[in-house]
């Protein structure tokens, strides 16, 4: 690899490094202007510059703005590799906050301090209007630490991709302390609350039976909402008491209801169900076929377990909204539908079911995920633990 020095005014030199030729026979070269005392110092700088080019520390071509890079990232990564719901969420974060702040920056000119200032702005004030105060004026509220951390993770991942594509030399987000967010509290029901829920569900009749089945089924298999909504009758083996989870139903406003692969490879699994659930599904199948005959030619045969009145797949959020309304009516503490997944794992482990089995039923890629996010001590076990030392050290001592 060769280089040359060109004099440009007093104490100014242009360094040029030749890297070869492209497919059209045009020379590929890198150049930069430096300021030094004399040509001898310029030769030293040229040697350093040649070494940087040889080691890949100088980026090829024109560096795009962050806005231009985002379009490349969407085309070559986002649309191809990300799940539609994930891509939609990331696009919302980019359009609403990240692009308005970083869009005009040249990609290689983004500094750690710029990223830090961006996070400070998110922490102080946002453009999202939350509510009106007593005077009728619109007020603004800072983003939560968790949401700021999500912005950091997206920005960091995108800039890492820019380094990988050799568009920039290093990732400035690496030099920024990630915002600290408290570990989210994952609410669930204990055994007493779960029994109350089941007792109230069993009283339901009529059209509510599909919601009754959805909630009871999830208590016993701990599926994600999209996995539950994506279940088809062909996935149900009532004879052997096995449910195959192999797809997920999702909804986006610009796309409608669509089916995608589960979250990870380990999410594709078979889950055993007890006789109680088998009987429930057999009863539900009879009701399902009756509704199908009532609708007749207007029925859309999607084969989904949970459908709209005409047989079309149900929107997943319809199930979760019904659930949250129902638990308020019966006086249970409000948890999200996902809390049933958390409830399933917590109750199983409390009954000494080994964590590996629970992890496999949940479709986790690693057992540590089950430990870290879905295992919490129940009050009844905590009380028992509190009595153990009393029995050992106090009661038995007398």
C-alpha positions as CSV (number, residue, x, y, z in Angstrom):
1,X,0.0,0.0,0.0
2,X,1.5,3.4,-1.1
3,X,0.9,7.0,-0.1
4,X,1.8,10.5,-1.1
5,X,2.0,14.0,0.4
6,X,0.6,17.1,-1.2
7,X,1.5,20.6,0.0
8,X,-1.6,22.7,0.7
9,X,-0.8,26.2,2.0
10,X,1.4,27.1,4.9
11,X,1.9,24.2,7.4
12,X,-0.9,22.3,5.7
13,X,-0.5,18.9,3.9
14,X,-2.9,16.4,2.3
15,X,-2.1,12.8,2.9
16,X,-3.2,10.4,0.2
17,X,-3.2,6.6,0.5
18,X,-3.8,4.3,-2.5
19,X,-5.6,1.1,-1.8
20,X,-5.9,-0.4,-5.2
21,X,-8.6,-0.3,-8.0
22,X,-12.3,-0.9,-8.1
23,X,-14.2,-3.1,-10.8
24,X,-14.2,-0.1,-13.2
25,X,-10.5,0.3,-12.9
26,X,-10.7,3.5,-10.9
27,X,-8.2,3.9,-8.1
28,X,-9.4,3.6,-4.5
29,X,-7.8,6.1,-2.2
30,X,-8.2,7.7,1.2
31,X,-7.1,11.2,2.0
32,X,-7.1,13.7,4.8
33,X,-5.6,17.1,5.4
34,X,-3.3,17.7,8.4
35,X,-1.4,20.6,9.9
36,X,2.2,20.2,10.9
37,X,5.5,22.1,10.9
38,X,7.3,20.6,7.9
39,X,7.3,17.8,5.4
40,X,9.3,15.5,7.7
41,X,6.5,15.5,10.3
42,X,4.0,15.0,7.4
43,X,5.9,11.8,6.4
44,X,5.6,10.5,9.9
45,X,1.8,11.2,9.8
46,X,1.5,9.5,6.4
47,X,3.1,6.3,7.8
48,X,0.6,6.3,10.6
49,X,-2.2,6.9,8.2
50,X,-1.1,4.0,5.9
51,X,-1.1,1.7,9.0
52,X,-4.6,2.9,9.9
53,X,-5.9,2.1,6.4
54,X,-4.2,-1.3,6.3
55,X,-5.7,-2.2,9.7
56,X,-9.2,-1.2,8.7
57,X,-9.4,1.9,11.0
58,X,-10.3,4.2,8.1
59,X,-13.8,3.8,6.7
60,X,-14.3,3.3,3.0
61,X,-16.4,5.8,1.0
62,X,-18.5,8.8,2.0
63,X,-19.9,8.6,5.6
64,X,-23.7,9.0,5.6
65,X,-25.8,11.0,8.0
66,X,-27.5,9.0,10.7
67,X,-30.8,9.6,8.8
68,X,-29.3,8.0,5.7
69,X,-27.9,5.2,7.7
70,X,-31.3,4.4,9.2
71,X,-32.7,3.9,5.7
72,X,-29.9,1.4,5.0
73,X,-30.4,-0.3,8.3
74,X,-34.2,-0.7,7.7
75,X,-33.6,-2.1,4.2
76,X,-30.8,-4.5,4.9
77,X,-31.5,-5.5,8.5
78,X,-34.7,-4.3,10.1
79,X,-37.2,-5.5,7.4
80,X,-35.3,-8.7,6.8
81,X,-34.3,-9.9,10.2
82,X,-36.7,-8.5,12.8
83,X,-40.1,-9.7,13.7
84,X,-42.8,-7.3,12.4
85,X,-43.9,-6.2,15.8
86,X,-40.3,-5.6,16.9
87,X,-39.5,-3.6,13.7
88,X,-42.7,-1.6,14.2
89,X,-41.7,-0.7,17.8
90,X,-38.2,0.2,16.8
91,X,-39.4,2.3,13.9
92,X,-41.7,4.2,16.4
93,X,-38.7,4.9,18.7
94,X,-36.6,6.1,15.7
95,X,-39.3,8.3,14.2
96,X,-40.5,9.9,17.4
97,X,-37.2,10.7,19.2
98,X,-33.9,9.3,17.9
99,X,-34.1,10.6,14.3
100,X,-35.2,14.1,15.3
101,X,-32.1,14.4,17.5
102,X,-29.5,12.4,15.6
103,X,-30.8,12.5,12.0
104,X,-28.6,15.4,10.8
105,X,-25.4,14.0,12.4
106,X,-22.7,12.5,10.2
107,X,-22.5,8.9,11.4
108,X,-18.8,9.3,12.4
109,X,-19.4,12.6,14.2
110,X,-21.7,11.2,16.9
111,X,-19.8,11.4,20.2
112,X,-20.5,9.8,23.5
113,X,-21.4,13.3,24.9
114,X,-24.1,13.7,22.2
115,X,-25.7,10.4,23.3
116,X,-25.5,11.3,27.0
117,X,-27.2,14.7,26.3
118,X,-29.9,12.8,24.3
119,X,-30.6,10.6,27.3
120,X,-30.7,13.6,29.6
121,X,-33.4,15.2,27.4
122,X,-35.5,12.0,27.5
123,X,-35.1,12.0,31.3
124,X,-36.2,15.7,31.6
125,X,-38.9,16.3,29.1
126,X,-40.5,14.6,26.1
127,X,-42.8,15.6,23.2
128,X,-45.4,13.1,24.4
129,X,-48.3,14.9,26.0
130,X,-49.6,12.8,28.9
131,X,-52.5,14.8,30.4
132,X,-53.8,18.2,31.2
133,X,-53.3,19.9,34.6
134,X,-56.0,21.6,36.7
135,X,-55.7,24.8,34.6
136,X,-56.4,22.9,31.4
137,X,-52.8,23.3,30.2
138,X,-50.9,20.4,28.6
139,X,-48.2,18.9,30.8
140,X,-45.3,16.7,29.8
141,X,-43.7,13.8,31.6
142,X,-40.2,12.4,31.4
143,X,-39.8,9.0,29.9
144,X,-39.3,6.1,32.4
145,X,-35.8,4.7,33.0
146,X,-36.9,1.5,31.4
147,X,-38.0,3.3,28.2
148,X,-34.7,5.3,28.1
149,X,-32.8,2.1,28.4
150,X,-34.8,0.7,25.5
151,X,-33.7,3.7,23.4
152,X,-30.1,3.0,24.5
153,X,-30.2,-0.6,23.5
154,X,-31.6,0.2,20.0
155,X,-29.1,3.0,19.4
156,X,-26.2,0.8,20.6
157,X,-27.3,-2.1,18.5
158,X,-27.6,0.1,15.4
159,X,-24.2,1.7,15.8
160,X,-22.7,-1.8,16.4
161,X,-24.2,-2.8,13.0
162,X,-22.6,0.4,11.5
163,X,-19.2,-0.7,12.8
164,X,-19.7,-4.3,11.5
165,X,-20.6,-2.8,8.1
166,X,-17.4,-0.7,8.2
167,X,-19.3,2.5,8.0
168,X,-17.7,3.9,11.2
169,X,-14.6,2.8,13.1
170,X,-16.0,2.5,16.6
171,X,-19.3,2.6,18.5
172,X,-19.7,5.8,20.6
173,X,-22.5,4.2,22.6
174,X,-19.9,1.8,24.0
175,X,-18.5,4.7,26.0
176,X,-21.8,5.7,27.5
177,X,-23.1,4.3,30.8
178,X,-26.4,2.6,30.0
179,X,-29.3,4.2,31.9
180,X,-30.2,2.2,35.0
181,X,-33.7,0.9,35.2
182,X,-35.3,-0.9,38.1
183,X,-36.0,-4.6,37.6
184,X,-39.6,-4.8,36.5
185,X,-42.0,-6.4,39.1
186,X,-43.7,-9.4,37.5
187,X,-47.0,-9.8,39.1
188,X,-48.7,-13.1,39.4
189,X,-51.4,-14.9,41.5
190,X,-50.6,-17.2,44.4
191,X,-52.4,-20.5,44.8
192,X,-55.4,-19.0,46.7
193,X,-56.0,-16.2,44.2
194,X,-55.6,-18.7,41.3
195,X,-58.3,-20.9,42.8
196,X,-60.6,-17.9,43.2
197,X,-60.0,-17.1,39.5
198,X,-60.7,-20.7,38.4
199,X,-63.9,-20.9,40.5
200,X,-65.2,-17.7,38.9
201,X,-64.3,-18.8,35.4
202,X,-66.1,-22.1,35.8
203,X,-69.4,-20.2,36.3
204,X,-69.2,-18.6,32.8
205,X,-71.6,-19.7,30.0
206,X,-72.6,-18.5,26.6
207,X,-70.1,-16.6,24.4
208,X,-67.8,-16.1,27.3
209,X,-66.8,-19.8,27.1
210,X,-64.0,-19.0,24.7
211,X,-62.4,-16.5,27.1
212,X,-63.0,-19.0,29.9
213,X,-61.1,-21.6,27.9
214,X,-58.3,-19.2,26.9
215,X,-57.6,-18.2,30.5
216,X,-57.8,-21.6,32.0
217,X,-55.7,-23.1,29.3
218,X,-53.0,-20.4,29.9
219,X,-53.0,-21.0,33.6
220,X,-52.1,-24.7,32.9
221,X,-49.6,-24.2,29.9
222,X,-48.2,-20.8,30.5
223,X,-48.1,-19.8,26.9
224,X,-47.4,-16.3,25.6
225,X,-50.5,-14.4,24.5
226,X,-49.5,-14.6,20.8
227,X,-48.8,-18.3,21.1
228,X,-52.2,-18.9,22.7
229,X,-54.0,-16.9,20.0
230,X,-52.2,-18.8,17.3
231,X,-53.3,-22.2,18.5
232,X,-55.2,-24.3,15.9
233,X,-57.3,-27.4,16.4
234,X,-54.7,-29.3,14.5
235,X,-52.2,-28.5,17.3
236,X,-54.4,-30.2,19.9
237,X,-54.0,-33.9,20.6
238,X,-56.8,-34.6,22.9
239,X,-56.2,-38.4,22.9
240,X,-52.7,-38.0,24.3
241,X,-53.2,-34.7,26.2
242,X,-50.6,-32.8,24.2
243,X,-50.6,-29.3,22.8
244,X,-48.1,-28.3,20.1
245,X,-47.0,-24.7,20.2
246,X,-45.4,-23.8,16.9
247,X,-46.6,-20.3,15.8
248,X,-47.6,-16.9,17.1
249,X,-50.5,-14.7,16.1
250,X,-49.8,-11.0,16.1
251,X,-51.6,-7.8,15.2
252,X,-50.3,-4.5,13.8
253,X,-52.5,-1.6,12.8
254,X,-51.0,-1.3,9.3
255,X,-50.9,-5.1,8.7
256,X,-53.9,-6.6,10.6
257,X,-53.7,-10.1,12.1
258,X,-50.8,-12.2,10.9
259,X,-49.0,-15.4,11.9
260,X,-45.3,-15.6,12.6
261,X,-42.8,-18.1,13.9
262,X,-42.5,-18.2,17.7
263,X,-40.0,-16.0,19.6
264,X,-37.1,-18.5,19.5
265,X,-36.4,-22.0,18.3
266,X,-36.9,-23.3,21.8
267,X,-40.4,-21.7,21.8
268,X,-41.5,-24.5,19.4
269,X,-42.5,-27.2,21.9
270,X,-45.1,-29.7,23.1
271,X,-46.8,-29.2,26.4
272,X,-48.7,-31.9,28.3
273,X,-52.2,-30.9,29.6
274,X,-54.1,-32.6,32.5
275,X,-57.4,-34.4,32.1
276,X,-59.2,-31.3,33.4
277,X,-58.1,-29.3,30.4
278,X,-58.7,-32.1,28.0
279,X,-62.4,-32.3,29.2
280,X,-62.6,-28.5,28.9
281,X,-61.4,-28.5,25.3
282,X,-63.8,-31.4,24.4
283,X,-66.7,-29.3,25.8
284,X,-65.4,-26.2,24.0
285,X,-65.1,-28.1,20.7
286,X,-68.8,-29.0,20.8
287,X,-69.7,-25.3,21.4
288,X,-67.3,-24.3,18.7
289,X,-68.9,-26.6,16.1
290,X,-72.3,-25.4,17.1
291,X,-71.3,-21.8,16.5
292,X,-69.9,-22.8,13.2
293,X,-73.2,-24.4,12.1
294,X,-75.1,-21.3,13.2
295,X,-73.0,-18.9,11.1
296,X,-73.1,-21.4,8.1
297,X,-71.7,-20.1,4.8
298,X,-70.4,-16.9,6.4
299,X,-68.0,-18.9,8.6
300,X,-64.3,-18.4,7.8
301,X,-62.6,-21.7,8.5
302,X,-59.3,-20.5,10.0
303,X,-59.0,-23.6,12.3
304,X,-58.0,-21.3,15.1
305,X,-59.2,-22.2,18.6
306,X,-60.0,-18.6,19.5
307,X,-61.9,-16.8,16.8
308,X,-64.3,-13.9,16.2
309,X,-68.1,-14.6,15.7
310,X,-67.5,-15.4,12.0
311,X,-64.5,-17.7,12.5
312,X,-61.8,-15.3,11.6
313,X,-58.7,-15.3,14.0
314,X,-59.2,-13.2,17.1
315,X,-57.0,-10.2,17.8
316,X,-54.7,-11.3,20.7
317,X,-55.4,-8.1,22.6
318,X,-59.2,-9.0,22.7
319,X,-58.3,-11.8,25.0
320,X,-56.1,-9.8,27.3
321,X,-58.6,-6.9,27.5
322,X,-61.4,-9.3,28.4
323,X,-59.2,-10.8,31.1
324,X,-58.3,-7.5,32.8
325,X,-62.0,-6.5,32.8
326,X,-63.0,-9.8,34.3
327,X,-60.5,-9.8,37.2
328,X,-61.6,-6.3,38.2
329,X,-65.2,-7.5,38.3
330,X,-64.4,-10.4,40.6
331,X,-62.2,-8.3,42.9
332,X,-58.8,-9.9,42.2
333,X,-55.7,-7.7,42.1
334,X,-55.1,-6.5,38.5
335,X,-52.3,-8.3,36.6
336,X,-51.7,-8.4,32.9
337,X,-52.6,-11.5,30.9
338,X,-48.9,-12.3,30.7
339,X,-49.1,-12.6,34.5
340,X,-50.8,-15.9,34.0
341,X,-47.6,-17.2,32.4
342,X,-45.7,-16.0,35.4
343,X,-48.3,-17.6,37.7
344,X,-47.9,-20.9,35.9
345,X,-44.2,-21.0,36.4
346,X,-44.3,-19.8,40.0
347,X,-46.9,-22.3,41.1
348,X,-45.2,-25.2,39.3
349,X,-41.8,-24.5,41.0
350,X,-43.5,-24.0,44.3
351,X,-44.7,-27.6,44.0
352,X,-41.2,-28.8,43.5
353,X,-41.5,-29.4,39.7
354,X,-37.9,-29.1,38.5
355,X,-36.9,-25.9,36.8
356,X,-35.6,-27.6,33.7
357,X,-39.1,-29.0,33.1
358,X,-40.8,-25.7,33.8
359,X,-38.3,-23.9,31.5
360,X,-39.0,-26.4,28.6
361,X,-42.8,-25.9,29.1
362,X,-42.4,-22.1,28.9
363,X,-40.1,-22.4,25.8
364,X,-37.2,-20.6,27.4
365,X,-33.8,-20.9,25.7
366,X,-32.0,-20.9,29.0
367,X,-33.0,-22.2,32.5
368,X,-31.5,-19.0,34.0
369,X,-34.3,-17.0,32.3
370,X,-36.8,-19.1,34.3
371,X,-35.0,-18.5,37.5
372,X,-34.4,-14.7,37.0
373,X,-37.8,-13.7,35.7
374,X,-40.5,-16.2,36.6
375,X,-39.6,-17.7,40.0
376,X,-40.8,-15.9,43.1
377,X,-41.5,-17.3,46.6
378,X,-45.2,-17.6,47.5
379,X,-46.4,-16.2,50.8
380,X,-47.4,-19.6,52.1
381,X,-43.9,-20.9,51.5
382,X,-42.4,-17.8,53.1
383,X,-44.5,-18.3,56.2
384,X,-43.4,-22.0,56.3
385,X,-39.7,-20.9,56.1
386,X,-40.3,-18.5,58.9
387,X,-41.7,-21.3,61.1
388,X,-38.8,-23.7,60.4
389,X,-36.3,-22.0,62.7
390,X,-39.0,-21.5,65.4
391,X,-39.7,-25.2,65.4
392,X,-36.0,-26.0,65.5
393,X,-34.7,-23.4,68.0
394,X,-37.6,-22.5,70.2
395,X,-40.4,-25.2,70.2
396,X,-38.0,-28.1,70.3
397,X,-35.9,-26.5,73.0
398,X,-38.7,-26.7,75.6
